[in-house]
Amino acid sequence: MPHAVVIGAGFAGISAASTLAQAGWQVTLLEKNAGPGGRARVFESQGFTFDMGPSWYWMPGVFEDYFGKFGKKVSDYYDLIRLDPSYQVVFGENDTVPIPAGMPELRQLFESLEPGSAARLDEFLAQAAYKYEVGINKFVHLPSRSVLEFVDWQIISGAVRLDLLQSMAKHARKFFSHPKLLKLIEFPVLFLGATPENTPALYSLMNYADLALGTWYPKGGMHQIVRGMVSLAAELGVGLHYNQEVQEIVVENGHATGVRTDTGFWPANAVVAGADYQHIEQQVLKPEHRHYSPAYWDSRTMAPSSLLFYLGVSRKLANLLHHNLFFDEDFSQHAHEIYEAPQWPSRPLFYASVPSKTDPTVAPEGQENLFLLIPVAPDLDDPEAIREKYYNMLMDRLEKHCGHPIRDAVVFKRSYAHRDFVADYHSFKGNAYGLANTLKQTAILKPTLKSKKIDNLYFTGQLTVPGPGVPPSLISGQVVAGEVLKEIKN
C-alpha cells in the first residue's frame, strides 16, 4: 500500500488526505497546531464558541459534491440554515439595507434604488451563472500545469462571455449606476486581492454565489464543517497527528522519502504540502530543492490580511443581524490603502458577525458572540496600540449604530492580526486569504501544485490552484490528490 504524508490539516489538507485514503493509500496527516481546521479553527472561552476564521458559507453545492464523492451527505455531519436576510449593509446613519434571500424581494430592492435595475439584475446574474458553471465546475478542477488543459471548446468558445479581460468595476457599471448597488456588487472582490478596477469580471461568479445561491450557516458554527471532514477522514483510515510541526522534507536524488518532525521520521511515497506554500518552499526545503526564488515570492500580489476581534458581550445587541457589512466609509479609499498604497486604513470599512443571532449555542443565554473584521494590507506591523486604536474606532461606530453602549458589556476580548497569522500558520507576510486573484496570478500563472525539483512533492491550498476561500480549498485538495494518483502508481 503506497503511503502519503500530508502536511497541514486545513480544508485542503484534509480534502487531499481523504481523497487519497479513499483510493487505497495509507495516509498520515500532520498538523502543527493542537487541532484541525487551519484558519477555520475554533476556540471556547467563558461559554462563548468562536470560529477563528471563515464565517460565510457560500457555494453549498461544493460541500455537497465533496461529501457526495465519499457516499455521504452534508446532513450526515451538520445542519444548514439559510439566512434571510442574507446579510445587511450599513451605508450610514439610519441607512441600513437588508439583502433578502428571495429573488422577487431582491429584484424589488434593486428596482427601488434604481428604476429598471431589476431587469438588468436578471441579465447580470444570468451572465454570472454561466461564469459560475464554467469557473466552479471546470476551471477550478484543472491542475493548471499546462496551457493545453484549457484547450476545451466550452472554455474557448465562451472566452468572451467569461470576461477575463474586462475589469469587475467596468462590468458592474454596464448594468448599474446607483452607488449602493455598485458597492453591493463589488464588495466580494475586496477579499480577492485587488481593487474592482484590477479584478477580472470573471469574478462576478461570486455575485451569483451570493445573490442567487444564498448565504448559509452550519448550526454550531463553521468549524462543524471541519469536524465533519475530520470524522470522514478518520472513517477512511487517515492517521491524524497534532502538534507535529514539520522541520524537514527528506530528499534523496530528487525524491522525497518522507518528512521529519520533532517526534521522528514519517516515511512517504508522496508528500502533499497543505501548509503555507512559501514557508514549506523557502524555510523547510533546502536551497537546492526550491524551485522559486525569494524575489519571486516577494513579487507576488497577496490577498489582504485582517485585524480580527473576538468579543463576548453580556447583553443583546440591537440593530445587528448575523452578518453586517459597514460600508459607511469610502470603499475606494479603503481599497486603495490595502492594495495600492499599503498602510493601516484611515477610515476602514468593516464586517461584524453575530452568530448568536442565529445560533444560541455559541453564547451564554442573553449574551452575544461578536466577531469583527477589518481587511487590511499584508506585511504591516500590528502592535497592541494599533489594535486598540482600531478597536475603539469600530466600537464608536458600532455603539452609534446599535444605539446603546457595548464596550462596558464586553466580558471577553481577543484580538488577532498579522503576527498571529505568522505564528499560527507561517502565513507569508501575515496574509489571511492567500494569493490575490489577479489576472496575472490565475490558473497556470499561480505557483505550481507540483515541485519542479522533487518528483513526488505536491502543494495544495490557498497559494496554489485554484485559489483562496473554503470551497476552492476543498477542491484544491481533490485536484492535487488526483495528480498524485495519476502519477504515482506504486
PyMOL commands that set and color helices and strands:
alter all, ss='L'
color gray80, all
select helices_A, chain A and resi 11-22+38-40+60-68+74-76+103-113+117-137+139-141+147-150+153-157+159-162+168-173+179-191+196-198+201-212+223-235+277-284+287-289+294-299+331-339+355-357+360-362+384-402+407-409+418-425+428-430+439-441+443-445+470-487
alter helices_A, ss='H'
color red, helices_A
select strands_A, chain A and resi 3-7+26-30+42-45+48-51+80-82+87-92+95-99+216-218+239-241+246-252+255-261+264-267+270-273+305-313+323-326+350-353+368-376+410-416+457-459
alter strands_A, ss='S'
color yellow, strands_A
deselect
rebuild
show_as cartoon
